[in-house]
Amino acid sequence: MERFTRVFWAFGPAIKGFTFCRPLLSIDGTHLYGKYKGVLLVATGVDANGGLFPLAFAVVEVEDTSSWKWFFELIYKWIPSVRAPRLITFISDRMKGIIRALHEGFGAPHHHRYCLRHIRDNFKKKHGEINLQNLLWQAGCATDTLVYEHCREKIKSLSLDAHNWIEHNLKPQFEHRWALCKDEGVRFCMMTTNCSESFNGVLKGARAMPIQSLVARTFYRLNSYFNKRREDGVDWTTRYTPKNESILHRRIEAARLCQITVFNDNKW
């Protein structure tokens, strides 16, 4: 007797388009509801203007090591731009099944980073003080090692238990997986899995549909996304995308307010 267990899909234009996106994928799983149960797995990239770039999908029975390993194997098989010479960075929560599945299922060198929001949520369960949570977030997002160390020392001075939680759960040898200043730039300042979770939200109504209808809905959603971006892109006249132009403009304006002080050793 044949029985449906899993299905994986990725659309040709998205596969080709990912070649021009930053080498980063946010991965997340969300439960289906209604008559048809299971878990929807999604791998989402980010385009040059910071927009969502949903790349690969799967429906599996349960979210475990086996299903994630199978998902990563098929991403590697069907999406050439995730292979060498590119080194893809995967951002996920700290589910042990994902860590093991990436190691065993993805057949190419890669980076793995943790979602800082999930870390903060887990930290919050043990340490509800908002000040401690903010310091953990600031430590994770710090671009400078001195700021990171200052936040860590501040946490230790306020709560030794909170400090010990970080040391135990976010072991020093894995600081690069959650702290931006230790990251070496491979996560492109993306600190959370919000992009894949956002697309899961877009599909909320579709998650009660039969599997065939769910696949069709992802096709029409992506078709609408990419058509809109193509139409918007026709009107772009700047060298960089609007979002990056805006970032550059803000930083140029901020730089104009800087003051330079000359220190002459002869005067001291």
Residue frames as qw, qx, qy, qz and C-alpha x, y, z in Angstrom:
[[0.000, 0.888, 0.459, 0.000, 0.00, 0.00, 0.00],
 [0.422, 0.382, -0.011, 0.822, 1.45, 3.35, -1.06],
 [0.349, -0.816, -0.397, 0.235, 1.44, 6.17, 1.46],
 [0.273, 0.831, -0.054, 0.482, 2.45, 9.81, 1.13],
 [0.708, -0.449, -0.257, 0.480, 5.37, 10.75, 3.38],
 [0.304, -0.619, 0.080, 0.720, 7.32, 13.71, 2.00],
 [0.561, 0.689, 0.330, 0.319, 7.53, 16.13, -0.89],
 [0.391, -0.513, 0.114, 0.756, 10.19, 18.71, -1.86],
 [0.484, 0.714, 0.401, 0.306, 9.84, 21.51, -4.38],
 [0.250, -0.607, 0.110, 0.746, 11.78, 24.53, -5.66],
 [0.569, 0.761, 0.296, -0.102, 10.89, 26.56, -8.76],
 [0.752, 0.294, 0.188, 0.559, 13.30, 27.09, -11.66],
 [0.182, 0.822, 0.027, 0.538, 13.32, 30.93, -11.67],
 [0.543, -0.810, 0.161, -0.151, 14.02, 31.00, -7.93],
 [0.897, -0.189, 0.203, 0.344, 16.84, 28.47, -8.34],
 [0.593, 0.490, 0.139, 0.624, 18.43, 30.60, -11.07],
 [0.075, -0.882, -0.038, -0.464, 17.81, 33.86, -9.21],
 [0.734, -0.672, 0.023, 0.097, 19.46, 32.69, -6.01],
 [0.777, 0.192, 0.033, 0.599, 22.80, 32.82, -7.86],
 [0.216, 0.584, 0.015, 0.783, 22.59, 36.62, -7.53],
 [0.562, -0.766, -0.105, -0.293, 21.55, 36.69, -3.85],
 [0.125, -0.679, 0.648, -0.322, 23.90, 36.79, -0.90],
 [0.578, 0.103, -0.809, -0.022, 24.96, 33.23, 0.07],
 [0.154, -0.100, 0.687, -0.703, 22.65, 32.93, 3.05],
 [0.497, -0.302, -0.669, -0.463, 19.54, 30.87, 3.82],
 [0.378, -0.230, 0.533, -0.721, 17.19, 31.20, 6.77],
 [0.436, -0.095, -0.861, -0.244, 15.50, 27.88, 7.56],
 [0.383, -0.099, 0.511, -0.763, 12.38, 27.25, 9.59],
 [0.198, -0.219, -0.931, -0.214, 9.60, 24.72, 10.05],
 [0.397, -0.029, 0.272, -0.876, 5.93, 25.34, 10.76],
 [0.306, 0.173, 0.924, -0.154, 3.03, 22.95, 11.38],
 [0.282, -0.193, -0.594, -0.728, 0.22, 22.40, 8.92],
 [0.304, 0.133, 0.676, -0.659, -3.27, 22.38, 10.32],
 [0.679, 0.233, -0.157, -0.678, -6.72, 21.25, 9.28],
 [0.971, 0.069, 0.073, -0.217, -7.31, 17.81, 7.79],
 [0.841, 0.398, -0.223, 0.291, -3.80, 17.37, 6.41],
 [0.578, -0.789, 0.155, 0.141, -1.14, 17.29, 9.10],
 [0.822, 0.243, 0.010, 0.514, 2.60, 17.57, 8.78],
 [0.362, -0.732, 0.039, 0.575, 5.33, 20.19, 8.88],
 [0.555, 0.805, 0.087, 0.192, 6.23, 22.73, 6.20],
 [0.635, -0.421, 0.156, 0.628, 9.99, 23.34, 5.90],
 [0.389, 0.906, 0.134, 0.103, 11.11, 26.55, 4.19],
 [0.624, -0.238, 0.124, 0.734, 14.53, 27.87, 3.12],
 [0.208, 0.938, 0.272, 0.048, 14.43, 31.60, 2.42],
 [0.594, 0.052, 0.036, 0.802, 17.14, 33.88, 1.09],
 [0.035, -0.829, -0.211, 0.517, 17.38, 37.66, 0.85],
 [0.616, 0.624, 0.271, 0.398, 17.64, 39.62, -2.40],
 [0.491, 0.221, -0.068, 0.840, 19.82, 42.66, -3.12],
 [0.182, -0.536, -0.057, -0.822, 17.16, 45.04, -1.81],
 [0.146, -0.174, 0.731, -0.644, 16.61, 43.13, 1.43],
 [0.727, -0.005, -0.070, -0.683, 13.41, 41.45, 0.21],
 [0.745, -0.149, 0.626, -0.179, 12.36, 37.89, 0.92],
 [0.459, 0.461, -0.647, -0.399, 13.59, 35.31, -1.58],
 [0.823, -0.131, 0.471, -0.291, 11.79, 32.01, -0.84],
 [0.201, 0.552, -0.748, -0.310, 13.88, 29.27, -2.41],
 [0.405, 0.063, -0.904, -0.119, 12.96, 25.74, -1.34],
 [0.645, -0.260, 0.218, -0.684, 10.05, 24.02, 0.37],
 [0.355, 0.046, -0.933, -0.041, 9.17, 20.61, 1.74],
 [0.713, -0.368, 0.083, -0.591, 6.30, 18.95, 3.55],
 [0.362, 0.224, -0.882, 0.200, 7.34, 16.20, 5.95],
 [0.607, -0.471, -0.629, -0.120, 5.56, 14.10, 8.55],
 [0.582, -0.766, -0.167, 0.214, 7.50, 15.40, 11.55],
 [0.213, 0.893, -0.312, 0.245, 10.28, 17.89, 12.19],
 [0.830, -0.479, 0.251, 0.133, 13.21, 15.70, 13.17],
 [0.323, -0.597, 0.578, 0.454, 16.79, 14.97, 12.18],
 [0.518, 0.169, 0.778, 0.314, 15.77, 12.61, 9.39],
 [0.360, 0.806, 0.467, 0.053, 13.42, 15.06, 7.69],
 [0.039, -0.940, 0.175, 0.290, 15.84, 17.99, 7.95],
 [0.457, -0.389, 0.677, 0.426, 18.68, 15.83, 6.61],
 [0.499, 0.435, 0.703, 0.261, 16.54, 14.85, 3.63],
 [0.183, 0.949, 0.229, -0.116, 15.65, 18.53, 3.04],
 [0.200, -0.819, 0.395, 0.365, 19.32, 19.59, 3.06],
 [0.552, -0.079, 0.739, 0.378, 20.29, 16.73, 0.76],
 [0.441, 0.645, 0.587, 0.212, 17.77, 17.89, -1.84],
 [0.022, 0.971, -0.025, -0.236, 18.77, 21.56, -1.53],
 [0.360, -0.585, 0.593, 0.420, 22.33, 20.49, -2.28],
 [0.537, 0.166, 0.769, 0.305, 21.24, 18.25, -5.16],
 [0.345, 0.696, 0.588, 0.226, 18.89, 20.61, -7.00],
 [0.016, 0.997, 0.062, -0.037, 20.26, 24.10, -6.28],
 [0.803, 0.297, -0.106, 0.506, 23.73, 24.43, -7.83],
 [0.147, 0.753, -0.166, 0.620, 24.47, 27.88, -6.38],
 [0.671, -0.694, 0.150, -0.213, 24.69, 26.49, -2.82],
 [0.947, -0.058, 0.046, 0.312, 27.79, 24.52, -3.74],
 [0.496, -0.520, 0.247, 0.651, 31.46, 25.50, -3.94],
 [0.466, 0.203, -0.398, 0.764, 33.01, 27.94, -4.56],
 [0.364, -0.594, -0.006, -0.717, 30.20, 29.62, -2.59],
 [0.257, -0.077, -0.841, 0.469, 30.00, 28.94, 1.13],
 [0.401, -0.572, -0.429, -0.574, 26.37, 29.12, 2.17],
 [0.027, -0.146, 0.651, -0.744, 25.44, 30.30, 5.66],
 [0.441, -0.468, -0.713, -0.281, 22.41, 28.64, 7.25],
 [0.156, -0.265, 0.439, -0.844, 20.59, 30.49, 10.04],
 [0.601, -0.338, -0.668, -0.280, 18.30, 28.44, 12.27],
 [0.616, -0.670, 0.179, -0.374, 17.21, 27.92, 15.83],
 [0.057, -0.575, 0.800, -0.164, 19.34, 25.66, 18.06],
 [0.930, -0.010, 0.132, -0.344, 17.29, 22.52, 17.50],
 [0.474, -0.477, 0.717, 0.185, 19.77, 19.64, 17.80],
 [0.741, 0.350, 0.570, 0.060, 18.18, 17.85, 14.86],
 [0.453, 0.891, -0.001, -0.022, 19.06, 20.71, 12.52],
 [0.181, -0.806, 0.554, 0.104, 22.68, 20.82, 13.65],
 [0.591, -0.188, 0.775, 0.124, 23.16, 17.11, 13.07],
 [0.677, 0.569, 0.466, -0.011, 21.16, 17.10, 9.82],
 [0.289, 0.927, -0.206, -0.124, 23.27, 19.89, 8.34],
 [0.297, -0.634, 0.703, 0.124, 26.45, 18.05, 9.24],
 [0.543, -0.013, 0.834, 0.092, 25.25, 14.76, 7.73],
 [0.551, 0.596, 0.583, -0.047, 22.96, 15.90, 4.91],
 [0.315, 0.930, -0.053, -0.185, 24.51, 18.95, 3.28],
 [0.916, 0.054, 0.184, 0.352, 27.29, 17.74, 1.04],
 [0.472, 0.636, -0.041, 0.609, 29.40, 20.89, 0.88],
 [0.381, -0.132, -0.410, 0.818, 31.34, 23.18, 3.24],
 [0.191, -0.738, -0.406, -0.504, 29.01, 25.70, 4.86],
 [0.049, 0.217, -0.503, 0.835, 28.53, 28.00, 7.84],
 [0.411, -0.564, -0.702, -0.145, 25.87, 27.60, 10.51],
 [0.030, 0.227, -0.325, 0.918, 24.61, 30.45, 12.67],
 [0.122, -0.457, -0.832, 0.288, 21.92, 30.68, 15.37],
 [0.123, -0.711, -0.383, -0.576, 18.85, 32.89, 15.40],
 [0.172, 0.183, -0.501, 0.828, 19.41, 35.44, 18.16],
 [0.537, -0.292, -0.015, -0.792, 15.69, 35.89, 18.80],
 [0.865, -0.185, -0.441, -0.153, 15.28, 32.19, 19.62],
 [0.555, 0.086, -0.562, 0.607, 18.28, 32.42, 21.95],
 [0.127, -0.257, 0.287, -0.914, 16.74, 35.41, 23.72],
 [0.726, -0.272, -0.224, -0.591, 13.39, 33.59, 24.04],
 [0.829, -0.115, -0.526, 0.153, 15.09, 30.58, 25.65],
 [0.339, 0.175, -0.455, 0.805, 17.09, 32.88, 27.91],
 [0.363, -0.358, 0.022, -0.860, 13.87, 34.65, 28.92],
 [0.789, -0.304, -0.470, -0.253, 12.38, 31.40, 30.26],
 [0.729, -0.228, -0.449, 0.464, 15.07, 31.30, 32.95],
 [0.328, -0.304, -0.185, 0.875, 15.80, 34.99, 33.35],
 [0.155, 0.758, 0.613, 0.161, 12.79, 37.24, 32.91],
 [0.216, -0.741, -0.085, 0.630, 14.50, 40.53, 33.76],
 [0.560, 0.802, 0.205, 0.044, 14.15, 42.77, 30.72],
 [0.056, -0.910, 0.389, 0.132, 17.51, 44.42, 31.39],
 [0.552, -0.340, 0.736, 0.196, 19.32, 41.08, 31.16],
 [0.676, 0.473, 0.556, 0.104, 17.46, 40.20, 27.95],
 [0.325, 0.945, -0.009, -0.049, 18.41, 43.55, 26.40],
 [0.250, -0.765, 0.567, 0.173, 22.05, 43.08, 27.35],
 [0.670, -0.013, 0.718, 0.186, 22.07, 39.61, 25.77],
 [0.577, 0.724, 0.370, 0.077, 20.60, 41.08, 22.58],
 [0.092, 0.965, -0.229, -0.092, 23.11, 43.93, 22.57],
 [0.486, -0.516, 0.672, 0.216, 25.96, 41.48, 23.05],
 [0.690, 0.262, 0.651, 0.177, 24.76, 39.38, 20.11],
 [0.458, 0.831, 0.285, 0.134, 24.33, 42.40, 17.81],
 [0.284, -0.855, 0.231, 0.366, 27.53, 44.19, 18.82],
 [0.753, 0.636, -0.092, 0.139, 29.88, 44.81, 15.91],
 [0.189, 0.729, -0.525, 0.397, 32.81, 45.60, 18.20],
 [0.692, -0.074, -0.678, 0.237, 34.47, 43.09, 20.52],
 [0.139, 0.113, -0.501, 0.847, 34.85, 45.70, 23.29],
 [0.536, -0.171, -0.001, -0.827, 31.10, 46.37, 23.27],
 [0.806, -0.089, -0.542, -0.219, 30.42, 42.62, 23.31],
 [0.545, 0.004, -0.666, 0.509, 32.74, 42.07, 26.28],
 [0.126, -0.173, 0.325, -0.921, 31.23, 45.05, 28.12],
 [0.699, -0.180, -0.197, -0.663, 27.72, 43.60, 27.74],
 [0.789, -0.062, -0.609, 0.051, 28.87, 40.18, 28.90],
 [0.344, 0.079, -0.590, 0.726, 30.57, 41.66, 31.96],
 [0.360, -0.205, 0.123, -0.902, 27.47, 43.70, 32.74],
 [0.804, -0.177, -0.407, -0.395, 25.34, 40.54, 32.64],
 [0.680, -0.007, -0.638, 0.361, 27.79, 38.80, 34.97],
 [0.101, 0.149, -0.453, 0.873, 27.73, 41.68, 37.45],
 [0.541, -0.177, 0.001, -0.822, 23.92, 41.72, 37.50],
 [0.906, -0.108, 0.188, -0.364, 23.30, 37.98, 37.62],
 [0.171, -0.488, 0.846, 0.126, 25.86, 35.21, 37.93],
 [0.619, 0.221, 0.739, -0.149, 23.12, 32.70, 37.10],
 [0.594, 0.758, 0.111, -0.246, 22.42, 34.48, 33.81],
 [0.124, 0.762, -0.609, -0.179, 26.13, 34.53, 33.00],
 [0.386, -0.243, 0.890, -0.012, 26.39, 30.82, 33.76],
 [0.693, 0.472, 0.489, -0.243, 23.36, 30.12, 31.53],
 [0.484, 0.816, -0.231, -0.218, 25.17, 31.76, 28.61],
 [0.069, -0.618, 0.781, 0.058, 28.39, 29.91, 29.36],
 [0.517, -0.024, 0.846, -0.129, 26.57, 26.57, 29.55],
 [0.628, 0.555, 0.519, -0.169, 24.12, 26.95, 26.65],
 [0.521, 0.850, -0.063, 0.052, 26.19, 29.16, 24.34],
 [0.843, -0.337, 0.114, 0.404, 29.58, 27.62, 24.91],
 [0.151, -0.807, 0.253, 0.512, 32.60, 29.90, 24.33],
 [0.373, -0.178, 0.736, 0.535, 33.83, 27.80, 21.39],
 [0.243, 0.528, 0.740, 0.338, 30.54, 28.56, 19.60],
 [0.041, -0.640, -0.222, 0.734, 30.46, 32.33, 20.17],
 [0.010, -0.220, 0.525, 0.822, 30.77, 32.84, 16.42],
 [0.035, -0.360, -0.880, -0.308, 27.38, 31.19, 15.93],
 [0.144, -0.793, -0.591, 0.035, 25.43, 33.85, 17.81],
 [0.268, -0.777, -0.044, 0.568, 27.66, 36.91, 18.37],
 [0.563, 0.817, 0.120, 0.041, 28.01, 39.20, 15.36],
 [0.017, -0.904, 0.426, 0.040, 31.46, 40.50, 16.28],
 [0.506, -0.387, 0.765, 0.097, 32.79, 36.91, 16.27],
 [0.773, 0.425, 0.406, -0.239, 31.02, 35.99, 13.05],
 [0.412, -0.258, 0.576, 0.657, 33.61, 37.03, 10.42],
 [0.275, 0.385, -0.207, -0.856, 30.85, 38.56, 8.30],
 [0.045, -0.022, -0.925, -0.377, 29.27, 35.38, 6.96],
 [0.071, 0.556, 0.804, -0.201, 25.77, 36.13, 8.28],
 [0.136, 0.418, 0.360, 0.823, 25.62, 39.57, 6.59],
 [0.130, -0.111, 0.369, -0.914, 24.24, 41.11, 9.79],
 [0.661, -0.264, -0.416, -0.567, 21.12, 38.93, 9.63],
 [0.115, -0.355, 0.746, -0.551, 20.55, 38.04, 13.27],
 [0.587, 0.082, 0.605, -0.531, 17.24, 36.13, 13.12],
 [0.201, 0.159, 0.899, 0.355, 15.18, 33.70, 11.03],
 [0.305, 0.506, 0.370, -0.717, 12.48, 36.33, 10.64],
 [0.335, 0.379, -0.475, -0.720, 12.55, 36.17, 6.84],
 [0.265, -0.040, -0.936, -0.229, 11.58, 32.48, 6.66],
 [0.007, 0.402, 0.786, -0.469, 9.04, 32.93, 9.46],
 [0.270, 0.441, 0.040, -0.855, 7.57, 35.92, 7.65],
 [0.395, 0.180, -0.671, -0.601, 6.97, 33.85, 4.54],
 [0.154, -0.216, -0.953, 0.143, 5.41, 31.14, 6.70],
 [0.157, 0.453, 0.478, -0.735, 3.02, 33.87, 7.85],
 [0.345, 0.334, -0.369, -0.796, 2.19, 34.71, 4.24],
 [0.430, 0.036, -0.838, -0.333, 1.20, 31.07, 3.73],
 [0.258, -0.062, 0.725, -0.635, -0.85, 30.87, 6.92],
 [0.705, 0.236, 0.174, -0.646, -4.16, 30.36, 5.15],
 [0.676, 0.408, -0.547, -0.278, -2.63, 27.84, 2.75],
 [0.049, 0.364, -0.891, 0.269, -1.39, 25.59, 5.55],
 [0.583, 0.100, 0.641, -0.490, -4.87, 24.06, 5.91],
 [0.676, 0.482, -0.249, -0.498, -5.05, 23.16, 2.21],
 [0.975, 0.081, 0.187, 0.093, -4.36, 19.78, 0.59],
 [0.599, -0.431, 0.359, 0.571, -0.69, 19.35, -0.29],
 [0.478, 0.382, 0.527, 0.590, -1.21, 19.88, -4.03],
 [0.007, 0.916, 0.315, 0.249, -3.03, 23.15, -3.36],
 [0.501, -0.794, 0.096, 0.330, -0.29, 24.25, -0.96],
 [0.599, -0.101, 0.447, 0.656, 2.35, 23.71, -3.65],
 [0.278, 0.647, 0.489, 0.514, 0.24, 25.69, -6.13],
 [0.229, -0.951, -0.205, 0.017, -0.22, 28.51, -3.63],
 [0.551, -0.582, 0.244, 0.546, 3.56, 28.86, -3.16],
 [0.498, 0.238, 0.519, 0.653, 3.93, 29.05, -6.95],
 [0.084, 0.813, 0.420, 0.395, 1.40, 31.86, -7.31],
 [0.424, -0.874, -0.066, 0.230, 2.81, 33.74, -4.31],
 [0.574, -0.366, 0.357, 0.640, 6.34, 33.63, -5.70],
 [0.386, 0.467, 0.538, 0.586, 5.11, 34.56, -9.16],
 [0.100, -0.932, -0.308, -0.162, 3.40, 37.62, -7.68],
 [0.547, -0.721, 0.101, 0.414, 6.50, 38.52, -5.63],
 [0.563, -0.164, 0.447, 0.676, 8.91, 38.34, -8.53],
 [0.276, 0.651, 0.511, 0.489, 6.62, 40.12, -11.01],
 [0.223, -0.955, -0.195, 0.023, 6.20, 43.02, -8.58],
 [0.543, -0.629, 0.256, 0.495, 9.96, 43.29, -8.07],
 [0.525, 0.200, 0.522, 0.642, 10.62, 43.16, -11.80],
 [0.103, 0.834, 0.414, 0.350, 8.15, 46.02, -12.33],
 [0.387, -0.902, -0.019, 0.192, 9.70, 48.03, -9.50],
 [0.664, -0.337, 0.344, 0.572, 13.21, 47.41, -10.78],
 [0.480, 0.577, 0.423, 0.508, 12.41, 48.99, -14.14],
 [0.052, -0.950, -0.148, -0.269, 12.11, 52.37, -12.41],
 [0.672, -0.624, 0.073, 0.392, 15.36, 52.14, -10.46],
 [0.486, 0.838, -0.088, 0.232, 17.91, 54.65, -11.70],
 [0.338, -0.826, 0.443, -0.080, 20.53, 54.47, -8.95],
 [0.371, 0.510, -0.776, -0.002, 23.66, 52.33, -9.04],
 [0.064, 0.038, -0.939, 0.336, 22.60, 50.33, -5.99],
 [0.259, -0.529, -0.782, -0.205, 19.19, 49.13, -4.83],
 [0.236, -0.747, -0.127, -0.608, 16.94, 51.66, -3.05],
 [0.767, -0.626, -0.137, 0.015, 17.49, 50.12, 0.37],
 [0.775, -0.144, -0.007, 0.615, 21.27, 50.18, 0.03],
 [0.248, 0.554, 0.120, 0.786, 21.21, 53.70, -1.39],
 [0.454, -0.787, -0.153, -0.388, 19.23, 54.77, 1.68],
 [0.832, -0.463, -0.078, 0.296, 21.75, 53.13, 4.03],
 [0.625, 0.166, 0.062, 0.761, 24.66, 54.82, 2.26],
 [0.003, -0.707, -0.166, -0.687, 22.90, 58.20, 2.37],
 [0.625, -0.756, -0.130, -0.147, 22.27, 57.96, 6.12],
 [0.821, -0.318, 0.007, 0.474, 25.88, 57.03, 6.79],
 [0.449, 0.413, 0.118, 0.784, 27.19, 59.84, 4.60],
 [0.244, -0.791, -0.145, -0.541, 25.03, 62.32, 6.51],
 [0.768, -0.631, -0.071, 0.084, 26.22, 60.92, 9.83],
 [0.771, 0.003, 0.026, 0.636, 29.86, 61.14, 8.70],
 [0.217, 0.661, 0.110, 0.710, 29.44, 64.84, 7.95],
 [0.490, -0.808, -0.048, -0.323, 28.71, 65.44, 11.63],
 [0.876, -0.247, -0.144, 0.389, 31.96, 63.82, 12.75],
 [0.037, -0.970, 0.231, -0.068, 34.68, 66.06, 14.16],
 [0.860, 0.217, -0.261, 0.382, 38.38, 65.33, 13.76],
 [0.414, -0.891, 0.188, 0.013, 40.77, 66.15, 16.57],
 [0.681, 0.544, -0.395, 0.289, 44.49, 66.23, 15.73],
 [0.743, -0.651, 0.085, 0.128, 46.82, 64.95, 18.44],
 [0.487, 0.737, -0.370, 0.286, 50.36, 66.26, 18.21],
 [0.858, -0.269, -0.319, 0.300, 52.83, 64.30, 20.30],
 [0.439, 0.326, -0.209, 0.811, 55.10, 67.39, 20.56],
 [0.294, -0.586, 0.022, -0.754, 52.50, 69.13, 22.72],
 [0.836, -0.480, -0.154, -0.218, 52.35, 66.41, 25.37]]
